[in-house]
Amino acid sequence: QVQLGESGGGLVPAGGSLRLSCAASGLTFSHYHMGWFRQAPGKEREFVAAIRWNGGSTNYVDSVKGRFTVSKDNAKNTVYLQMNSLKPEDTAVYYCAAVQWTRTIGTEVRDWNYWGQGTQVTVSS
């Protein structure tokens, strides 16, 4: 079955950087768009970034544009989220998600088929 596993979360001071990874198995990775979402305590899960199946284009929520970069390595079945200039408001559990290449990339949770278990990112002020 499809499995997505995030890693790379942790505690970092404001202004610092982290790189999240999401390793995928059980699917033809190159045929999937990949996305990142996050969920802060007491809030709904929100879209952060996405990348097309071939890495041809990316999307970001406005609050992370210029600070976060999503990339995809089809040879390693892994998607990454490089997060720079982190802010306390970036604190959340970060989830990766996958949807088939035949679907349109959406920013709602319901637009994505598969999810990882999440990794905690905490940014101290």
ZADO-1210 file (C-alpha; in nm, 4 decimals, padded with zeros to 6 digits):
<atoms>
<atom x="00.0000" y="00.0000" z="00.0000" code="GLN" pos="1"/>
<atom x="00.0972" y="00.3623" z="-00.0350" code="VAL" pos="2"/>
<atom x="00.3128" y="00.4946" z="00.2452" code="GLN" pos="3"/>
<atom x="00.4450" y="00.8462" z="00.2965" code="LEU" pos="4"/>
<atom x="00.6967" y="00.9117" z="00.5716" code="GLY" pos="5"/>
<atom x="00.8068" y="01.2599" z="00.6784" code="GLU" pos="6"/>
<atom x="01.1298" y="01.3403" z="00.8584" code="SER" pos="7"/>
<atom x="01.3445" y="01.6405" z="00.9401" code="GLY" pos="8"/>
<atom x="01.1253" y="01.8256" z="01.1846" code="GLY" pos="9"/>
<atom x="01.2547" y="01.9702" z="01.5088" code="GLY" pos="10"/>
<atom x="01.3045" y="02.2764" z="01.7253" code="LEU" pos="11"/>
<atom x="01.4708" y="02.5771" z="01.5645" code="VAL" pos="12"/>
<atom x="01.5071" y="02.9450" z="01.6653" code="PRO" pos="13"/>
<atom x="01.3328" y="03.2150" z="01.4674" code="ALA" pos="14"/>
<atom x="01.5305" y="03.2941" z="01.1547" code="GLY" pos="15"/>
<atom x="01.6647" y="02.9419" z="01.1296" code="GLY" pos="16"/>
<atom x="01.6207" y="02.6744" z="00.8646" code="SER" pos="17"/>
<atom x="01.4987" y="02.3189" z="00.8370" code="LEU" pos="18"/>
<atom x="01.4639" y="02.0758" z="00.5505" code="ARG" pos="19"/>
<atom x="01.1778" y="01.8313" z="00.5634" code="LEU" pos="20"/>
<atom x="01.1824" y="01.5106" z="00.3617" code="SER" pos="21"/>
<atom x="00.9000" y="01.2794" z="00.2644" code="CYS" pos="22"/>
<atom x="00.9854" y="00.9337" z="00.1356" code="ALA" pos="23"/>
<atom x="00.7169" y="00.7553" z="-00.0643" code="ALA" pos="24"/>
<atom x="00.6614" y="00.3875" z="-00.1345" code="SER" pos="25"/>
<atom x="00.3882" y="00.1748" z="-00.2878" code="GLY" pos="26"/>
<atom x="00.3188" y="00.4136" z="-00.5740" code="LEU" pos="27"/>
<atom x="00.4725" y="00.5194" z="-00.9038" code="THR" pos="28"/>
<atom x="00.6182" y="00.8351" z="-00.7532" code="PHE" pos="29"/>
<atom x="00.6866" y="01.0052" z="-01.0859" code="SER" pos="30"/>
<atom x="00.3133" y="00.9894" z="-01.1614" code="HIS" pos="31"/>
<atom x="00.2109" y="01.1867" z="-00.8553" code="TYR" pos="32"/>
<atom x="00.1896" y="01.5507" z="-00.7638" code="HIS" pos="33"/>
<atom x="00.3244" y="01.6032" z="-00.4132" code="MET" pos="34"/>
<atom x="00.2181" y="01.8561" z="-00.1549" code="GLY" pos="35"/>
<atom x="00.2939" y="01.9854" z="00.1923" code="TRP" pos="36"/>
<atom x="00.0326" y="02.0902" z="00.4471" code="PHE" pos="37"/>
<atom x="00.0612" y="02.1983" z="00.8085" code="ARG" pos="38"/>
<atom x="-00.1625" y="02.2030" z="01.1110" code="GLN" pos="39"/>
<atom x="-00.1090" y="02.4217" z="01.4147" code="ALA" pos="40"/>
<atom x="-00.2799" y="02.3456" z="01.7478" code="PRO" pos="41"/>
<atom x="-00.6468" y="02.4402" z="01.7373" code="GLY" pos="42"/>
<atom x="-00.6370" y="02.5196" z="01.3671" code="LYS" pos="43"/>
<atom x="-00.7378" y="02.3432" z="01.0508" code="GLU" pos="44"/>
<atom x="-00.4850" y="02.1773" z="00.8259" code="ARG" pos="45"/>
<atom x="-00.3675" y="02.4281" z="00.5672" code="GLU" pos="46"/>
<atom x="-00.1939" y="02.4067" z="00.2323" code="PHE" pos="47"/>
<atom x="00.1717" y="02.5113" z="00.2270" code="VAL" pos="48"/>
<atom x="00.3253" y="02.4072" z="-00.1048" code="ALA" pos="49"/>
<atom x="00.2930" y="02.1662" z="-00.3943" code="ALA" pos="50"/>
<atom x="00.4947" y="02.0459" z="-00.6903" code="ILE" pos="51"/>
<atom x="00.3786" y="01.8889" z="-01.0136" code="ARG" pos="52"/>
<atom x="00.4546" y="01.5243" z="-01.0899" code="TRP" pos="53"/>
<atom x="00.7479" y="01.6216" z="-01.3151" code="ASN" pos="54"/>
<atom x="00.8698" y="01.9103" z="-01.1020" code="GLY" pos="55"/>
<atom x="00.7645" y="02.1488" z="-01.3738" code="GLY" pos="56"/>
<atom x="00.5851" y="02.3960" z="-01.1529" code="SER" pos="57"/>
<atom x="00.5292" y="02.4764" z="-00.7877" code="THR" pos="58"/>
<atom x="00.2644" y="02.6493" z="-00.5782" code="ASN" pos="59"/>
<atom x="00.2967" y="02.8164" z="-00.2397" code="TYR" pos="60"/>
<atom x="00.0691" y="02.9770" z="00.0135" code="VAL" pos="61"/>
<atom x="00.1428" y="03.3496" z="00.0277" code="ASP" pos="62"/>
<atom x="00.2758" y="03.3357" z="00.3830" code="SER" pos="63"/>
<atom x="00.5735" y="03.1170" z="00.2838" code="VAL" pos="64"/>
<atom x="00.6588" y="03.2550" z="-00.0610" code="LYS" pos="65"/>
<atom x="01.0230" y="03.3515" z="-00.0806" code="GLY" pos="66"/>
<atom x="01.1091" y="03.1504" z="00.2319" code="ARG" pos="67"/>
<atom x="01.0093" y="02.7895" z="00.1508" code="PHE" pos="68"/>
<atom x="01.1078" y="02.5803" z="-00.1501" code="THR" pos="69"/>
<atom x="00.9508" y="02.2500" z="-00.2507" code="VAL" pos="70"/>
<atom x="01.1449" y="02.0046" z="-00.4674" code="SER" pos="71"/>
<atom x="01.0964" y="01.6491" z="-00.5914" code="LYS" pos="72"/>
<atom x="01.3495" y="01.3776" z="-00.6673" code="ASP" pos="73"/>
<atom x="01.1759" y="01.1097" z="-00.8709" code="ASN" pos="74"/>
<atom x="01.4850" y="00.8885" z="-00.8631" code="ALA" pos="75"/>
<atom x="01.4735" y="00.8786" z="-00.4818" code="LYS" pos="76"/>
<atom x="01.0938" y="00.8787" z="-00.4443" code="ASN" pos="77"/>
<atom x="01.1323" y="01.1754" z="-00.2140" code="THR" pos="78"/>
<atom x="00.9871" y="01.5240" z="-00.1882" code="VAL" pos="79"/>
<atom x="01.1529" y="01.7982" z="00.0137" code="TYR" pos="80"/>
<atom x="01.0498" y="02.1220" z="00.1775" code="LEU" pos="81"/>
<atom x="01.3362" y="02.3621" z="00.2435" code="GLN" pos="82"/>
<atom x="01.2244" y="02.6148" z="00.5017" code="MET" pos="83"/>
<atom x="01.4313" y="02.9279" z="00.5587" code="ASN" pos="84"/>
<atom x="01.3790" y="03.2402" z="00.7693" code="SER" pos="85"/>
<atom x="01.1444" y="03.0465" z="00.9927" code="LEU" pos="86"/>
<atom x="00.8973" y="03.2349" z="01.2092" code="LYS" pos="87"/>
<atom x="00.7154" y="03.1295" z="01.5280" code="PRO" pos="88"/>
<atom x="00.3918" y="03.1252" z="01.3274" code="GLU" pos="89"/>
<atom x="00.5381" y="02.8439" z="01.1148" code="ASP" pos="90"/>
<atom x="00.5126" y="02.6149" z="01.4183" code="THR" pos="91"/>
<atom x="00.2916" y="02.3192" z="01.3256" code="ALA" pos="92"/>
<atom x="00.2833" y="01.9538" z="01.2359" code="VAL" pos="93"/>
<atom x="00.3846" y="01.9289" z="00.8715" code="TYR" pos="94"/>
<atom x="00.2305" y="01.6616" z="00.6490" code="TYR" pos="95"/>
<atom x="00.3164" y="01.5499" z="00.2996" code="CYS" pos="96"/>
<atom x="00.0448" y="01.4419" z="00.0601" code="ALA" pos="97"/>
<atom x="00.0148" y="01.2818" z="-00.2820" code="ALA" pos="98"/>
<atom x="-00.2374" y="01.2862" z="-00.5635" code="VAL" pos="99"/>
<atom x="-00.2271" y="01.1260" z="-00.9070" code="GLN" pos="100"/>
<atom x="-00.0907" y="01.3288" z="-01.1999" code="TRP" pos="101"/>
<atom x="-00.4274" y="01.3106" z="-01.3768" code="THR" pos="102"/>
<atom x="-00.5794" y="01.5306" z="-01.1072" code="ARG" pos="103"/>
<atom x="-00.5521" y="01.9061" z="-01.0727" code="THR" pos="104"/>
<atom x="-00.3365" y="02.0269" z="-00.7862" code="ILE" pos="105"/>
<atom x="-00.5680" y="02.1670" z="-00.5204" code="GLY" pos="106"/>
<atom x="-00.5164" y="02.3488" z="-00.1934" code="THR" pos="107"/>
<atom x="-00.7851" y="02.1688" z="00.0043" code="GLU" pos="108"/>
<atom x="-00.7307" y="01.8566" z="00.2119" code="VAL" pos="109"/>
<atom x="-01.0000" y="01.6772" z="00.0103" code="ARG" pos="110"/>
<atom x="-00.7979" y="01.7297" z="-00.3107" code="ASP" pos="111"/>
<atom x="-00.5265" y="01.4857" z="-00.1966" code="TRP" pos="112"/>
<atom x="-00.5455" y="01.1067" z="-00.1743" code="ASN" pos="113"/>
<atom x="-00.2561" y="00.9972" z="00.0452" code="TYR" pos="114"/>
<atom x="-00.1032" y="01.1412" z="00.3625" code="TRP" pos="115"/>
<atom x="00.1973" y="01.0904" z="00.5821" code="GLY" pos="116"/>
<atom x="00.1898" y="01.0793" z="00.9608" code="GLN" pos="117"/>
<atom x="00.3391" y="01.4248" z="01.0035" code="GLY" pos="118"/>
<atom x="00.6505" y="01.5749" z="01.1586" code="THR" pos="119"/>
<atom x="00.6579" y="01.8468" z="01.4231" code="GLN" pos="120"/>
<atom x="00.8239" y="02.1790" z="01.3485" code="VAL" pos="121"/>
<atom x="00.8627" y="02.4195" z="01.6390" code="THR" pos="122"/>
<atom x="01.0076" y="02.7678" z="01.5918" code="VAL" pos="123"/>
<atom x="01.1039" y="02.9497" z="01.9095" code="SER" pos="124"/>
<atom x="01.0900" y="03.3269" z="01.9365" code="SER" pos="125"/>
</atoms>
